[in-house]
Amino acid sequence: ALSGEQGWGLGRARGALQGGDARSGGARPAVPQVLRSCTEFVEQHGVVDGIYRLSGVSSNIQRLRQEFDSDRCPDLHKDVYLQDIHCVSSLCKAYFRELPNPLLTYQLYDKFA
């Protein structure tokens, strides 16, 4: 199982998703590296049906998660990820699932509904 805030760098991500962080001067929210890398990869290689609907192989998702935890920016062009592009989109979904507050915040829920 993916493990909560550990490894995601959610301290920086939480600030970014709430309107910026110190590095960007608060002017523009920073996009966490895991989301930037994965979405760019999916845009380049993920032109298949159900890219965000279908799940990747669990062991590949775990491997990718561990690489982001240690390297910050793994090589997504390794054969394992090119052959299982759904693991990359699954990691994006896992990131959003594990945020401490949903992207569409509880405070604004009534405005979205």
MARBA-3410 file (N, C-alpha, C, O; in Angstrom, 1 decimal):
113
0.8,-1.2,0.0,0.0,0.0,0.0,0.9,1.2,0.0,2.0,1.2,0.5 ~ 0.4,2.3,-0.6,1.1,3.5,-0.6,1.0,4.2,0.8,-0.1,4.0,1.4 ~ 2.0,4.9,1.2,2.1,5.2,2.6,1.9,6.7,2.9,2.9,7.4,3.0 ~ 0.7,7.2,2.9,0.3,8.5,3.4,1.2,9.6,2.8,1.6,9.7,1.6 ~ 1.7,10.5,3.7,2.5,11.7,3.3,3.9,11.3,3.1,4.6,12.1,2.5
4.4,10.2,3.6,5.8,9.9,3.5,6.3,9.8,2.0,5.6,9.1,1.3 ~ 7.3,10.5,1.7,7.9,10.4,0.4,7.3,11.4,-0.7,8.0,11.6,-1.7 ~ 6.1,11.9,-0.4,5.5,12.7,-1.4,6.0,14.2,-1.3,5.8,14.9,-2.3 ~ 6.6,14.5,-0.2,7.0,15.9,0.0,5.8,16.8,0.1,5.7,17.9,-0.4 ~ 4.8,16.3,0.8,3.5,17.0,0.9,3.6,18.3,1.7,2.7,19.1,1.5
4.6,18.6,2.4,4.7,19.9,3.0,4.8,21.0,2.0,4.1,22.0,2.0 ~ 5.7,20.8,1.0,5.8,21.7,-0.2,4.5,21.6,-1.0,4.0,22.7,-1.4 ~ 4.0,20.4,-1.3,2.9,20.3,-2.1,1.6,20.9,-1.5,0.8,21.6,-2.2 ~ 1.5,20.8,-0.2,0.3,21.3,0.5,0.3,22.9,0.3,-0.7,23.4,0.0 ~ 1.5,23.5,0.5,1.6,24.9,0.3,1.3,25.3,-1.2,0.6,26.3,-1.5
1.8,24.5,-2.1,1.6,24.8,-3.5,0.1,24.7,-3.9,-0.4,25.6,-4.7 ~ -0.6,23.7,-3.4,-1.9,23.5,-3.7,-2.9,24.5,-3.0,-4.0,24.7,-3.4 ~ -2.3,25.2,-2.0,-3.1,26.2,-1.3,-2.7,27.6,-1.7,-3.0,28.6,-1.0 ~ -2.0,27.8,-2.8,-1.8,29.1,-3.3,-0.4,29.6,-3.4,-0.1,30.8,-3.4 ~ 0.6,28.7,-3.4,2.0,29.0,-3.6,2.8,28.6,-2.5,2.4,28.2,-1.4
4.1,28.8,-2.7,5.1,28.5,-1.7,6.2,29.5,-1.7,6.2,30.4,-2.6 ~ 7.1,29.4,-0.8,8.2,30.4,-0.7,9.0,30.5,-1.9,9.5,31.6,-2.3 ~ 9.3,29.4,-2.6,10.2,29.4,-3.7,9.5,30.1,-4.9,10.3,30.8,-5.7 ~ 8.2,30.1,-5.0,7.6,30.7,-6.2,7.1,32.1,-5.8,6.5,32.8,-6.6 ~ 7.4,32.5,-4.5,7.0,33.8,-4.0,5.5,33.9,-3.9,4.9,35.0,-3.7
4.8,32.8,-3.9,3.3,32.8,-3.8,2.6,33.3,-5.0,1.4,33.2,-5.0 ~ 3.3,33.7,-6.0,2.6,34.2,-7.2,2.0,33.1,-8.0,0.8,33.3,-8.4 ~ 2.6,32.0,-8.2,2.0,30.9,-9.0,2.3,29.6,-8.1,3.4,29.4,-7.7 ~ 1.2,28.8,-8.0,1.4,27.6,-7.3,2.4,26.7,-8.0,2.3,26.5,-9.2 ~ 3.3,26.1,-7.2,4.2,25.1,-7.8,3.5,23.8,-8.0,2.8,23.4,-7.1
3.8,23.1,-9.1,3.3,21.8,-9.3,4.3,20.8,-8.8,5.4,20.8,-9.2 ~ 3.9,19.9,-7.9,4.8,18.9,-7.4,5.4,18.1,-8.5,4.8,17.7,-9.5 ~ 6.7,17.7,-8.4,7.5,17.1,-9.4,6.8,15.8,-9.8,6.8,15.4,-11.0 ~ 6.2,15.0,-8.9,5.6,13.7,-9.3,4.5,14.0,-10.3,4.3,13.2,-11.2 ~ 3.7,15.0,-10.0,2.6,15.3,-10.9,3.1,15.8,-12.3,2.6,15.4,-13.3
4.0,16.7,-12.2,4.6,17.3,-13.5,5.1,16.2,-14.4,4.8,16.1,-15.5 ~ 6.0,15.3,-13.8,6.7,14.3,-14.6,5.6,13.3,-15.1,5.7,12.9,-16.3 ~ 4.7,12.8,-14.3,3.8,11.8,-14.7,2.8,12.3,-15.7,2.5,11.6,-16.7 ~ 2.3,13.6,-15.6,1.4,14.1,-16.6,2.0,14.4,-17.9,1.4,14.1,-18.9 ~ 3.3,14.8,-17.9,4.0,15.0,-19.1,4.2,13.7,-19.9,4.0,13.6,-21.1
4.5,12.7,-19.1,4.7,11.3,-19.7,3.4,10.8,-20.3,3.4,10.3,-21.4 ~ 2.3,11.0,-19.5,1.0,10.5,-20.0,0.6,11.2,-21.3,0.1,10.6,-22.2 ~ 0.9,12.5,-21.3,0.5,13.3,-22.5,1.3,12.8,-23.7,0.8,12.8,-24.8 ~ 2.6,12.4,-23.5,3.4,12.0,-24.6,3.1,10.5,-25.0,3.2,10.2,-26.2 ~ 2.9,9.7,-24.1,2.8,8.2,-24.4,1.5,7.6,-24.1,1.3,6.4,-24.3
0.5,8.3,-23.5,-0.7,7.7,-22.9,-1.9,7.9,-23.8,-3.0,7.9,-23.3 ~ -1.7,8.0,-25.1,-2.9,8.1,-26.0,-3.5,6.8,-26.2,-3.5,6.2,-27.3 ~ -4.1,6.3,-25.1,-4.8,5.0,-25.2,-6.2,5.1,-24.4,-6.3,6.0,-23.6 ~ -7.1,4.3,-24.7,-8.4,4.4,-24.1,-8.2,4.0,-22.6,-7.5,3.1,-22.2 ~ -8.9,4.8,-21.8,-8.9,4.5,-20.3,-7.6,4.7,-19.6,-7.4,4.0,-18.6
-6.8,5.7,-20.0,-5.5,5.9,-19.4,-5.6,6.1,-17.9,-4.8,5.7,-17.1 ~ -6.6,6.9,-17.5,-6.8,7.1,-16.0,-7.8,6.2,-15.4,-8.0,6.2,-14.2 ~ -8.5,5.5,-16.2,-9.6,4.5,-15.7,-9.0,3.2,-15.3,-9.3,2.6,-14.3 ~ -8.0,2.7,-16.1,-7.4,1.4,-15.9,-6.2,1.6,-14.9,-5.5,2.6,-15.0 ~ -6.0,0.6,-14.1,-4.9,0.6,-13.2,-3.7,-0.1,-13.7,-3.8,-1.0,-14.6
-2.5,0.4,-13.3,-1.3,-0.3,-13.7,-1.0,-1.5,-12.8,-1.7,-1.7,-11.8 ~ 0.1,-2.2,-13.1,0.5,-3.3,-12.3,1.0,-2.8,-10.9,1.9,-1.9,-10.9 ~ 0.5,-3.3,-9.9,0.8,-2.8,-8.5,2.3,-2.8,-8.2,2.8,-1.8,-7.7 ~ 3.1,-3.8,-8.6,4.5,-3.8,-8.3,5.2,-2.7,-9.1,6.2,-2.1,-8.6 ~ 4.7,-2.3,-10.3,5.3,-1.2,-11.1,5.0,0.1,-10.5,5.8,1.0,-10.5
3.8,0.3,-9.9,3.4,1.5,-9.3,4.3,1.7,-8.0,4.8,2.8,-7.8 ~ 4.5,0.6,-7.3,5.3,0.7,-6.1,6.8,1.1,-6.4,7.4,1.9,-5.8 ~ 7.3,0.4,-7.5,8.6,0.7,-7.9,8.8,2.2,-8.3,9.7,2.9,-8.0 ~ 7.8,2.7,-9.1,7.8,4.1,-9.5,7.7,5.0,-8.3,8.4,6.0,-8.2 ~ 6.9,4.7,-7.4,6.7,5.5,-6.1,8.1,5.5,-5.4,8.5,6.6,-4.9
8.7,4.4,-5.3,10.0,4.4,-4.6,11.1,5.2,-5.3,11.9,5.8,-4.7 ~ 11.0,5.2,-6.6,12.0,6.0,-7.4,11.8,7.5,-7.2,12.7,8.2,-7.0 ~ 10.5,7.9,-7.1,10.2,9.3,-6.8,10.7,9.6,-5.4,11.2,10.7,-5.2 ~ 10.4,8.7,-4.5,10.8,8.9,-3.1,12.3,9.1,-3.0,12.8,10.0,-2.2 ~ 13.1,8.4,-3.8,14.6,8.5,-3.6,15.2,9.5,-4.6,16.2,10.2,-4.2
14.8,9.5,-5.9,15.5,10.3,-6.9,14.8,11.6,-7.2,15.5,12.5,-7.7 ~ 13.6,11.8,-6.8,12.8,12.9,-7.1,12.3,13.0,-8.6,11.3,13.5,-8.8 ~ 13.1,12.5,-9.5,12.7,12.5,-10.9,13.3,11.3,-11.6,14.3,11.4,-12.3 ~ 12.6,10.2,-11.5,13.1,9.0,-12.2,12.9,9.0,-13.7,12.2,9.8,-14.2 ~ 13.6,8.1,-14.3,13.6,8.0,-15.8,12.3,7.2,-16.2,12.3,6.0,-16.0
11.3,7.9,-16.6,10.0,7.3,-17.0,10.1,6.6,-18.3,9.2,5.9,-18.7 ~ 11.2,6.7,-19.0,11.4,6.1,-20.3,12.0,4.7,-20.2,12.4,4.1,-21.3 ~ 12.1,4.1,-19.0,12.5,2.7,-18.9,11.4,1.8,-19.5,10.2,2.2,-19.5 ~ 11.8,0.7,-20.0,10.9,-0.2,-20.6,9.7,-0.6,-19.7,8.6,-0.7,-20.1 ~ 10.0,-0.7,-18.4,8.9,-1.2,-17.5,7.8,-0.2,-17.5,6.6,-0.6,-17.4
8.1,1.1,-17.6,7.0,2.1,-17.6,6.4,2.4,-18.9,5.2,2.6,-19.1 ~ 7.2,2.2,-20.0,6.7,2.3,-21.3,5.8,1.2,-21.6,4.8,1.4,-22.4 ~ 6.0,0.0,-21.1,5.2,-1.2,-21.3,4.0,-1.2,-20.4,3.0,-1.9,-20.7 ~ 4.0,-0.4,-19.3,2.8,-0.3,-18.4,2.6,1.2,-18.1,2.8,1.6,-17.0 ~ 2.1,1.9,-19.1,1.9,3.3,-18.9,0.8,3.6,-17.9,0.7,4.7,-17.3
0.0,2.6,-17.6,-1.1,2.8,-16.6,-0.5,2.9,-15.2,-1.2,3.5,-14.4 ~ 0.7,2.4,-15.0,1.2,2.6,-13.6,1.6,4.0,-13.4,1.5,4.5,-12.2 ~ 1.9,4.8,-14.4,2.3,6.2,-14.3,1.0,7.0,-14.0,1.0,7.8,-13.1 ~ -0.1,6.7,-14.7,-1.4,7.4,-14.4,-1.9,7.0,-13.0,-2.5,7.8,-12.3 ~ -1.7,5.7,-12.6,-2.1,5.2,-11.3,-1.4,6.0,-10.2,-2.0,6.2,-9.2
-0.1,6.3,-10.4,0.6,7.0,-9.4,0.1,8.4,-9.2,0.0,8.9,-8.1 ~ -0.3,9.1,-10.3,-1.0,10.4,-10.2,-2.3,10.3,-9.4,-2.5,11.1,-8.5 ~ -3.1,9.3,-9.7,-4.3,9.1,-8.9,-4.0,8.9,-7.5,-4.8,9.4,-6.6 ~ -3.0,8.1,-7.2,-2.7,7.8,-5.8,-2.2,9.1,-5.1,-2.6,9.3,-3.9 ~ -1.5,9.9,-5.8,-1.1,11.2,-5.2,-2.3,12.0,-4.7,-2.3,12.5,-3.6
-3.2,12.2,-5.6,-4.4,13.0,-5.3,-5.2,12.3,-4.2,-5.8,13.0,-3.3 ~ -5.3,11.0,-4.2,-6.1,10.3,-3.1,-5.5,10.5,-1.8,-6.2,10.6,-0.8 ~ -4.1,10.6,-1.7,-3.4,10.7,-0.4,-3.2,12.1,0.1,-2.6,12.3,1.1 ~ -3.7,13.1,-0.7,-3.6,14.5,-0.2,-4.3,14.6,1.2,-5.4,14.0,1.3 ~ -3.8,15.4,2.1,-4.5,15.5,3.4,-5.9,16.2,3.3,-6.8,15.8,4.1
-6.1,17.0,2.3,-7.4,17.6,2.0,-7.6,17.4,0.5,-6.7,17.5,-0.3 ~ -8.8,17.1,0.2,-9.1,16.9,-1.3,-8.8,18.1,-2.1,-8.8,19.2,-1.6 ~ -8.5,17.9,-3.4,-8.2,19.0,-4.3,-9.4,19.9,-4.3,-9.2,21.2,-4.3 ~ -10.6,19.4,-4.4,-11.8,20.2,-4.3,-12.2,20.2,-2.8,-12.8,19.3,-2.3 ~ -11.7,21.2,-2.1,-11.7,21.3,-0.7,-13.1,21.1,-0.1,-14.1,21.4,-0.7
-13.1,20.7,1.2,-14.3,20.5,2.0,-15.0,21.9,2.1,-16.2,21.9,2.0 ~ -14.2,22.9,2.3,-14.8,24.3,2.5,-15.5,24.7,1.3,-16.5,25.5,1.4 ~ -15.1,24.3,0.1,-15.8,24.8,-1.1,-16.7,23.8,-1.7,-17.2,24.0,-2.8 ~ -16.9,22.7,-1.0,-17.7,21.6,-1.6,-19.1,22.0,-2.1,-19.6,21.7,-3.1 ~ -19.8,22.8,-1.2,-21.1,23.3,-1.6,-21.1,24.1,-2.9,-22.1,24.1,-3.6
-20.1,24.8,-3.1,-20.0,25.6,-4.4,-19.8,24.7,-5.6,-20.2,25.1,-6.7 ~ -19.1,23.6,-5.4,-18.9,22.7,-6.5,-20.1,21.8,-6.8,-20.3,21.4,-8.0 ~ -20.9,21.5,-5.8,-22.0,20.6,-5.9,-23.2,21.2,-6.6,-24.3,20.6,-6.8
END
